[in-house]
Amino acid sequence: MANLILDERDQKFTLYEMLELEKLCELERYADFSLDMFDMILSEAQKFATEEIFPTLAESDKEGCRLENGQVRVPKCFHKAFKLFCEAGWNCMSLPQHVGGQGLPFIMRIAAHEWFIHNFAFVSYPGLAEGAGHLIEVYGSEEHKKKYLPKMISGEWGGSMCLTEPGAGSDVGNLSTRAVRQPDGTYRITGNKMWISGGDHELSENIVHLVLAKLPDAPPGVKGISLFIVPRYLLEEDGSIGERNDVVLAGLNHKMGFRGTVNTVLGWVGLPGVPGSLRTMCASSSPR
């Protein structure tokens, strides 16, 4: 009988019979894994989804997210589930082991998370941090990786992708957010972003925003876009949390049927009426 969340037999047929997942274990990269281990992971994913995530589905959509005295509040039922999710390592399955991940084939990450995706509002929080972590792992400098990856992988810090702007939605190349290089090698960001899922919440101590912006001499269109790391809280020399960065929460958007995920409007100094000292510090990967 099919599970209420997904059909187990259909999933295993796709993985084991159609895609022949066991052949990956023949590769040196995945030699430490086996079909028995994959079965165990899927079994635990089903158990976690059934016992911890599914019960939050209706409750989280009913409660939604709200802004209280400048603080974003997510559905209460997410707090326990998020803590257990991160402790179990579901948020870093496919990241390399040398940076603290489990090094599993990405297809196993997809299969396990197929059990969780029924409550997309919940999995978006760790999923955004995982995606941001992947970008830093691939394109970041060694300093970036050392600074941000450990706590993003552990779930202590969240992540977001700051792409859309009020005047540049699907036309990403038309964005107006600007980045100016400072003498110390960091950048200062001026601009606004909207529809930023996971842009501010209390599930994570810090949130690492990945912000699309253009340098003053950038060419027009998408080729002029660079990607910047902008933490909600600046970091001290030892990597500990410092003072709050100039990332301004201007308000919340609300999406029908997607009420459990906080969706924010963010600004970097440039919002009318919002005081800013233009000290939004960040590190940048190369323009791409």
N, C-alpha and C positions, 0 to 999 in steps of 0.2 A: 504494500500500500504506500502511495506517495506521501511524503511528509507535507505538512501544511505550508512549509516555507519553500521547499523545492523537492523535486523527484530525485531521490538518492540513486536509483538505478540508472536514470538518464545521465546523471553527472558522472558516475563511474564508467558507464559505457563510453561516454565522450573521452574521458581521460585515459582509460586503460585499453579499450578496444579500438577506438577510432584514431586517437592520437598516439597510442602506444607509449605512454608516459615512462614505462620502465626502461626504455632505451636511453633516457637521460642519465640514468644511474651508471651507465657504461662510460660516461665522460668523466675525466679526472676531476673536473670541477664539482661534480655531484656524486662522487664515489662513496661518500659517507652516508648517502641516503638510500632507501630501499622502498619497495612497494608496501611492505608492512608499516614502515614509518609514515608513508603517505596516507595509508588507511587510518592510522591512529590520529593523524592531524585532522583529517576530515571528520572522524568520529567526535573528536573534541570540539571542533568548530560547530558541529550540529548541536552538541550538548550546550555549549556556551550560548549559541543563538537561541535555543529553545528556552533555556532557564533564565538568561540575563537580558537579552536584547528584545526578544519578542514581547515580553511583558511591558516594555516601555513604549511600544508603538502608539497605542491609542492615547495613553496618558500624556506623552510628550507633545503630541499634536494638539491635544486639548489645552494644555497649559501654555505652550509656545514660549517664545523668548520675550523679554521685556527690559526696559531701561529704567533703573531706579537710582535717582540721585547721581547720575553719571556712570553708574555701574551696570554692566550687562548681566542679566540673570538668565541662565539656560534652564530648561526643565529640571526639577529636582531629581527626578528618577534617573537622569543621565550620570549623576556624580558617581554612584557606586559602580555602575556598568562601565564607565570610562576608566575608573581606577583598576578594575579587574581586567579590562581589555588590555591595558598597557602592561600590567604585571605579568600577564600570560604571554606577552610578546607578539600579539596579533598585529601590532602596528609596525613591525620591522622584519617581517618574514623574509623578504627577498633582498634586503640590503646586505652588502658583503659582511662576512664575519669579522674582517679586520677593522671595521668601523663600529662593531657592536651589533650588527644584524645577524640573522640566522643563515643567510646565504642559500635559501631554498630557491628552486626554480620559480620564475615569476608566475608560471601557470598554476603552481600550487597556491601561491598567494591569491590569485584570481579565484580559484576553486574554493578556498577557505572563506574568502570574503563574500562569495556568492551566498553563503548562509547568513551573512550579516546585512546584506544590501537591502533586505526588505524594509529596514528602518534606515533609509538613506540619511535622514536628518541626524541620526546618531553617528554613523560611520564617517560622515563628512569631516568631523573634528579630527580624529586620528588620521584619516585619509589625506587631509590637507597638509598635515605635518609630515606625513610620509612622502608625499609628492615633493614638497619643498626640500626635504632631506635628500631625496634622490638627486635633485638639481644641484644642490651644494656638493654632494658626493662626486658627481660627474664633472661639474664645471668650476667648483670653488677651489681656492688655493688651499694649501696645507693649513694655513692659519685659520681660514674659514671653517674647515672641517674640524679642526681641534676645538674651535670656539663654540660651534653651534651643534654639530652632529650628536655628540653623546647625550645631551639632554633632550634633543628632538627625538632621538631614537627611543629613549626611555619613556617618553610621553610627558616629561616634566614641562617641556616647552612645546607650544603649538606652532602652526605655520599657516600662511595664507598666500594666495596669488593675487596681487593688486594689479589688475589689467584694465578693467572697464572704466571709462570716464563718462560724465554727463554728455559731453559732445563727441565722444568717440567710442561707440559701442562695438558693433561688428567691424567698423572701419578702424582697426587698431592702429594703423599707421598714422592716423590723424590725431593721436594723443598729444596733449599739451603739457603734461608733467615734465618738469625740467630738473636736471641734475648739474650742479656746478662743483667742479673739483676744488678742494681746499689745499693749502700748503702742506698739510700733514698727510695727504693722500686719500683722505675720506671725501665724501660728497655731501652736499646739502640739497635736499629735495624740496621743490615747490610745486604743489598741484593738488588735485582732488581725485578720488577714486570712489566708485559706487558699485553696489551689488557684490561686495566683498564678503563671501561666506567665511565664517570663523574669524572675522577681523578683530573681534574683541569678545572675551568671555572669561569666566572665572575658573574654567576647568584646568587651565595651564598657568604656571607662574609667569611665563613670558611668551610672547608670540613673535615669531620671526617672519616678517612680511617680505615677500619677494616682489619688488616694485618695478614695473616697466616705466622707463623715463628716457628722455633724450638729452644728450649733451648739447651745449650751445652750438657747436659746429657740426652737428649730426646731419647726414643727408636726409632728404625727405622720404616719407614712406616707412615701411617696416624695416628696411635695411638700416635705418638710423636709430633703432631702438636698442637700449642696453637694459640689463637686468641688475637690480641693486638689492642688497641685503639690508633691511631696515628693521631692527628689533624694536619691540614696543618699549622695552627698558634697555638703556645703554648698559654695557658691561664694563666692569672694572678690569684692571690689568690682570688680576688673578682669575677672571672669568665669572666672578660673582655678579649678582644683579646690582646695578647702580641706579642712577636717577632716571625718571621717566623721560623717554624721548618725546619730541614734538610731533607725535602722531595723534591727531585730534579726532575723536569720535564725534561726528556731526549728527548722527542719527541712525535709526534702523529702518530697513526696508522690510516688507512683509510679503512673502510668497504663499499663495494659496496651496495647501497640501504639503507645505515644506516648512511648517511653523517651528519645528524643533531646532532648526539650524539658524543661528544668528546671522543676519545678513546686514552688513554695515555700509555706511557712507563715511569714508575716511578723508582727512585732509592733512596736508603738510604745509603749514604756515599760510598757504594761499587762500584759505576760506575767508570771505568777508566777515568782519566783526570778530574774528578769532585771533587773539594775541599770539604772537610767535616770535621767538628770538632767532629764527633761522639757524638752529643748531641741530637739525635732524642729521645725525651722523650715520653713515653706512659704508659698506664696502661693496665694490663692484666687480663683476666678472667682465671679461672683454666684450665690447659691443659685438652683436651677432645679427 
